Amino acid sequence: MNRIRKPFIAALITLASATAMADTFQTRWEEVTEPLTVNGNSQFTIEDTGEGFIRIKEKFSNNYLNIETGSLKSTNITPGWHSAQWKVIQTGDGWIRLQNRWKPNQYLHVETGSAKAGPIESGWFSAQWKIIK
C-alpha cells in the first residue's frame, strides 16, 4: 500500500502543554483515526527536559511514556530515565518524529493501529506527527 499518495485522515492525540493549553497531535497516517491511548489514557502533558528532549506525562497521573522494560508503557519513572525522554525531529515538510533518547532506533508510531515504540522505515506516515494549536 502506498501511503505517500493517499490523502491522510488525521488521528487526534490530545496533549496538554505545561501551561495547560491543549495541543492536538495528528498522525499523518490515514489508517489510524483514534487518539493515542496508553493505559486507557489519551491526554498528556509535555515537559521540556532542558537538554533537547521532552517527557510525555499522563495528564491525570504521575506516569510517563517510556520504554524502560522494552515496550511502550506509561509508568512512574525516575527523573533521569533516558527511556522516558523523546527527541522531536523535524521531517522537513511540517511533520515531526518522536525518537527515544535511550534507544535512538525507537520511535513513537501507530503502524499496527496502537501506540508502540520501535524501529521505523523513513517513509512511515504512522511515525509522523503534527502539533495543532
N, C-alpha and C positions, 0 to 999 in steps of 0.2 A: 504494500500500500504506500503510495507516495503522499506523505503528509505535507510536503512542502507546497504542492499545488492546490490542495484543498483549502477552502476558507475555514478559519478556526471558529469553534464555539467555545467561548471562554468559560473556564471553571473559576468560580469566585472563591477566593480564600480570604476571609475577613481577618485582618490583623489589626490590633490596636497599637498605636505607637506609644512611646514612653510618655508623650504628652496627652494621652487619652484620645487623640484624634484617630478616627477609624481610617485605616488604609485598606484597600482591597487589592489582592494579588490575583492576577488572572494567569492561568496556564495557557500557553499558546496552542496546546494540543486539543483538537476537537473531540476526541474520544471520551474525555472526562468532563462532566458538567456539574459535579457535586463539589462542595468546598473541601479543602484539605482537612482531613479529620484524623486525629491521633488520640487514642484512648477515649473516643467519643467526644472530643473537644475540637472545635474548629475556630476558636478565637484565641489570638496570641498577642503578646506584646513584644516588640522588637527592642533589644538592648544593645547599644554600641559598646564593645569591649575597650575601645580606645586604642586598639592595636591593629585596626583594619579589618576586624571581624565583627559579626553580630551574634547574639544569642537569641533564640526564639522561645519565649516563655508562654506557657498557657496563661491566659488572661485571669482565670479564677483559681489558680493554684500556684505552687512554687515549683512546678515541673517544667523542664526544658527539653526541647527536641535534641536528641543525642544518639550516637551510635556506639556508646561505651561497650555494650555487650555484643556488638556485631551488626544487629539490625536496628532500624529506626524505631526509637521509643521516645516517650515523654515521661521522664522520671526526675526525682530530685538529683541534684548534681553537687559536686564540689566546685566552687567558683573558678578554679583554674583549668578545669577539664577542657582540653582541646577538642574532645569528641562532641562537645556541645557548642562549638563555635563554627560559624559559617562565613565564608568569604563571598561577597557579592561581586560577580564577574559580569561585566557588560558584554553582550554579544555583538555590539556594533550596529544593531538595527532597532534599538529601543527596548530590547528584552534583556533579562538577566538570568544567570545561573547561580545556584547556591552550592558552593563547594565546601566540603568539610575540611577543617583545619588539620585535624589529627590524621585523617586518611584522605589525602588530596585527590585520590581517584574515586571518591564517593561524592555523589551529587544528589540533591533532593529532586525526586521525579515521581511521576504518576503513570509510568509506562504500562503497568499491568492493571491500572484502574484505581489502585490505592497508593497512599504515600509510602515511599521507600527511599532509601539511600543506597546508591550503588554506582558502579561504572556506567557510563552512558556513551552513546555514539554522538559525534559532534552535531548531527542534524536533528536529533530528537527534540521535537516540539514539546514533548512531555516533561522536559527538564528545563524549559524556558518559561520565565515568569515576567510579568509587568506589574508595577505598582500603580494603582489608580487612586488618586487623592480625591 
